[in-house]
Structure formats: structure tokens, C-alpha cells
Amino acid sequence: MKLQLAKWGNSLAVRLPVECTRAAGLREGDTVEAEVTPVGEIKLVPTHAFDKAAFLSRLGKLQAHMPMTTTTVEAIRQEDRY
């Protein structure tokens, strides 16, 4: 995924797509550690530890809106991709 740098004051900034921030569990106001590897790659790491309990809680709320019935499971199993 290509991201564009933009001027922000005397610095350069990059916007992170929502898909990336969601996957990393980041929200507005969170902090990340920036590291430049010996080969010149930029690595961003969230400064907070992954909260498994909070993640499972959010996952449970999402699953509540997506019930898996026997009919749904059987339909999935009959597809070629299963």
C-alpha cells in the first residue's frame, strides 16, 4: 500500500488508513514508537500492550450481530471454497 507524505509544520506526516489502525488496535490519541531499521525501513509499534480481554469483548459484540445458524453453517460447508 502506497502512502503519501505531506508537510505538517516543519515535519512530514503520513496518514494511516483505517484498516491499518483497526488491525493494530489503534485509536485517535494513541501513541506509537517509530524505529528505522538498518536497511532503512520505518517500523511503527503501538506503545500499549495488546489488550486481549478488550479485543474479545469487542469481538463478542460484533458476533452478536452475526448469528451463525445451522442453515448458515451448512450453506458455507456446501460451497466450493470450504
Buried (B, 14 or more C-beta within 10 A) or exposed (E): EEEEEEEEEEEEEEEEEEEEBEEBBBEEEEEBEEEEEEEEEEEEEBEEEEEEEEEEEEEEEEEEEEEEEEEEEEEEEEEEEE
